[in-house]
Amino acid sequence: MSKDDTSAAQGHVAHGESRRPLTLRDVSEASGVSEMTVSRVLRNRGDVSVATRERVQEAAKRLGYVPNKIAGALASSRVNLVAVIIPSLSNMVFPEVMNGISKTLEDTELQPVLGVTHYLPEREEKVLYEMLSWRPSGVIIAGLERSEAARAMLRNAGIPVVEIMDIDGEPVDSVVGISHRRAGRMMAQAIVDAGYRRIAFLGTKMPLDHRARKRWEGFSEVLEQAGIGVADTELYEGGSGFAKGREMTAAVLERTPDLDFIYYSNDLIGAGGLLYCLENDYDIPGQLGLAGFNNIELLDGMPRRLATMDSCRREIGEGAARIIASHAGEGAQIFGEQVDLIPTLDPGDTLRQA
């Protein structure tokens, strides 16, 4: 393999430098076996020794090679599909992102196709592998944190890649989103400025919810700088919902009754907490302030408007789709566009004004 091929295969690609999809020959040279043997292994056909099979599979994974299921069927080896990979269908954030993508692609020949990872890195690898094997014209994928195998597949796909929702990290190619650390800092500063001092955080257990983790990091950073710190936390696993918010709010207020503010990692559990507090005659926002995140429309009918922050969901979808549409078919390059959107804080009726 030449020096240039080795650099591309390993993903050391500078801004504006050409890329190309990996081939059977790359895997053949990396594993030291013939292209025919590589093809047999990757198609799971033919009599190949266990040792050879493992060597080929390891080389393919290391390089980020994805077999082309439509090779020979289309001269261009590309289809007018955009792979859109998100972590959840139940999370109310992503339908609006999808609406932005779909609306922007309506006047093009490109069609979005959806894959769901359930926040699991191994599931993301599988979904990405299958979707890239159909040679789409671009990839839109949520988040920045992923396995090295997934990053290798994206780096060497030879198509525009846009990572969305989050800009706090190192993208493979282009990125459209908000800074979740900045969002956490903005909310914390508003709470401190309003005079609240006994503050709790309620949210998801965060090893795999990287965006919630970054908001928490920014939030706690500002509180520490103000000499306040976090008075209590309550974390959960599984889906978000009103019932979960009620349960968590009851638990934290029983444990730490002198709290004067609760910051929730999303609006759904925040809305459940708000209903609990209103039913138990808390003075909102005087005695106790509340805030969530995402500004979802579902909460417009609540008896009080929950303080929240818009996560720019539709704008993220639109921006990502515009990048894919403008670069699809231009050849394998790193375009490196970055769109940093600024969320808006809405104090609603649950965050008193400074």
N, C-alpha and C positions, 0 to 999 in steps of 0.2 A: 504494500500500500504506500502511495506517495506521501510526502510530508503534508501536502495540502489535504489529501483525503483523510489522513490520520487526524489532522486538526479538526476537520468538519465532523468526523465520526465521534470525536471526544467532546464536541460541543464548544470548542474554544473559538467562537465566532465573534468578530468585532462588529461594531455598528456599521451597517451599509455593506458588509462583506457578503458575497454570494453564498448560498447554501444549496445543497442538492439532497434529494431523498437517498437514503442508503439502499444498496442493492444486495442481491444474493452474493455477488462477488466480494463485497465488503465483509460479509459474515464468513464466507469461504476463506478469505485471507486471514481474518482474525482467529479463526478456529483451526486452520491448517488442514481442512478437508475440502473435497471437491464441491462445486456448486450443485451438482446433482444430489450429492449426499445431504447438503444443507437443505435443499428443496424437499427431500424425503422426510427429513426430521421435522421441518416446520409444517409440513402438511400431514405429519403423523402417518406416513406411508412407507412401505418397504422395510426390509430387514436391516436394521442398523443397530450396532452394539450399544449397550447401555452407556459405556464410557464415551463413545463418540457422540451419542445423542446429548449427553449432559454437557459435553464441551461445546457443541453447536448452540444449545439453548443458553448457556452462560454467555457466550460471545454475542449472541443476538440481543440478550437483555442488556449487557454492558454497553453495546453500541446504541441501543434504542431502536433497533430494527423492527419494522412492522411489515409483514408480508402484504403484497398487493393482490387483493382478491379479484380485482377487475383487470389485471394486466392482460393485455392482448384483446380485451373486449372493447376498449375505447382507446383510440389513438392518442388522445391527450392524457390518459391515465388520471383524469380528474373528473369529478362529477360536480354539478352545481348545488352541492349541499354544504351547509355550514354546521359543523358539529358544535352543539351548545351543551356544555357539561356543568351541571349544578349539583349541590349536595342534597337538595330536598324539594319535594313537591308540596309537602304539608306546611313548610315555612312560608308565610304570607308575603315575604320579601320578594321571592323569585317570580311569581306570576307577572308582576309589574315590570321586572327586568325583561322577561320574555316578550311582553307586549311591546316594549321599546325596540327590541331586536326585530320582531316580526314586522312592525309598522315600517321600520327603516328599510327593510329588505323587500318590501312589497313591490316596489317599482324596479327591482332588479331581477335577474334570472336565478338568484340564489334563494335557497330554501333552508330554513333552520331545521335541524333534527336534534332531538333531545336525549341526553343520557343523564342518569341520576346516580350519585355515588354514596348517599347516606352518610356523608362525612367520614367515610372509611378509606384510608390510603390504598389498601389492596383492591378495593372496589373501583377506585378511580383508575388504577393501572389497567384493570380489566376493561372498563368502559372505554378508556382512551385507546387501548390496543384494538378493540373491535371497531371503533368508529374510524380510526385512522386507516384501518385496513381497506376501507372503501374509498380512500383517497378523496376526502372532501376538499373544498376550495379554501377552507379556513377553519380555525378553531377559536371558540369563545369559551373560556373555562373559569369558574369561580375560584378565587383565592390565589395566594402566592406560595403557600407551603405545600410541598408535595415530595414524593419519593424521588430518588435519583433516577430510577427507571422511568418514571413518568416525565421527568424533566428531559431525559435523553430522547424520549419519543417525540416530545414537542420541539426540541432543538433541531432534530434531524428530519422533521416531517416535510420540510421544503415548501411550507405554506405559511401565510400570515397567522400568527397566534396572538390573541388578546386575552390577558388575564384580567378579571373584573372584580369589583366590589372593594378592593383594598390596594393602597399604594405603598404601604409600609413594608418594604422588602425588595428583593432583587428579581425583577421579572425576566422571563425567558425572552420575550420580544416586546410587544406593546402592552400597556396597562391603562385601564380606565377605572377610577373609583374614588374613594375618599380616604383620608387618613383617619383610621379609627382611634389611634392614640390622640390625635388632635381633637377628635369628637369627644373623647372621654375627658380631656383637659378642659374643653369649652364648657361642658356640663358641670364639672366640679367647680370651676371658677364662678359660674352663675349661682351655684348653691352657696358657696362661701360668701359671695358678695351679698346675698340675700339674708345673711346672718345666721344660717343654720350651722350647728356645731357638733351634734351627736348624729352621725351619719352612718347608715348601713348600706351594704351592697347585696342585692339578691340576684342570682343569675345561674347560668349553666356551669357545670363542671367543665373546665376549659381545655383539657389536653388537645381536643380535636376542633374546638370552636375558637379558631385563632383570632377572628375579628372581635369576638366578645372579650377574649383575653387582652387584646391590645387596648380596647376601650377601658378595661379595668386598670391596666398599667398606667395609662394617661390620667385616669380619674384619681387613682391613689397617689400618684406623683404630686398632683396639685394640692391634695389634702395634706400630704406630708410637708410640703413647702409652706403651707399655712399654719403648721404646727398643730394640726387637728388629728390626723390619722383616721382610720376607719374603725367605728365603734363595734360593728358586728358584721358578719356575713352569713348568708344562707345559700347553699348551692344545691342544684338538682341535676338529675339525668333524665333523658327522655324528652318527649314533646312538650312544647309550651302550651299553656292554656289558662283560662280564667281560674279553674279549680286549683291548679298548681300555684297560681299567684296568691289565692286566698290562703291556702295551706301554709305557704312559706311566710307570708306576712303575719299570720297568727302566731307562728312559731317564733319569729324573731322579736315580735312585740312582747310576747310572754317572757322571753329570755332577757330582753333588754328594754324594759318599759319606758326608759327616759329618752329614747330616740326622738329626734325631731325631723329627720329626713330619711327616706328610703329611695335609693337609686336602683332601678331594675334594668337588667341587661336587654330586655325587649318590652314592647308595649303590651303584649298579651298577658304576661304575668303581672305587669304593672296595672293593667285594667282590673285583674282579679283582686290585687291588693287594694286598689281604690274602692271597689265595691265592698270589700271587707271593712275598710276603715269607715266608710259612710254608714254602713249598717250598725257599726259599733260606736257611732256618735263622736268620732274624732273630728276636731276642728281642722278642716283642710282649707287653706295651707298654713293657718296660724300655728296650731299645735303641732301639726305634722305635715311636712311637704313630701311630695312624691314625683318621680319622673321616670320615664321609660326611654325607648329608643326605637326609631323606624317611622313614626308618624303614619301608621296604617289607617286607611279610611274606615275600617270596620268600627273604630272607636268613636266615630263622629256622633253616634247616638247615645253616648254615655251621659249620665246626669251631670258630670263635671268633665271638662276637657283635661286630659292628662298632659302634663308637661312632657315634651318629647323632642326629638331631633330628626329631621328629614334626612334619610340616607341616600337621597338622589337616585332612587332605584331606576326610574324610567330613563333618566338622563344617562345613566350608566349603560343600559341596554342600547340606547340610540347611539351613543358614542362608540361603543364596541362594534356595532354593525356597520357604522360609517367607515371605520378603519378597514374592516374586512372587505367591504364593497369596493373601496377605493384602491385596494392593493391586490385583490384576487386576480390571478392570471399574470401578474407582473414578474413572475419568476421567484426563485427561492432567495429571499434576502431577509436580513434583520431590519425591520423598519423602526423599531424602538420608539414609537410614539408614546407619550405619557399625558394623560388627561387627569388632572387633579381637581376634583369637584369639592366645593365648600358647602357643607350642610348648614341648615338654618335651625336655630334653637327656637322652639315655641314654648313659652312658659305656661300656656294654658291657664287652668284654674287651680293648679296644684303646686305652683312655685311662686311664692310671694315676690314682688318686685323690690329690688334693692333701693 
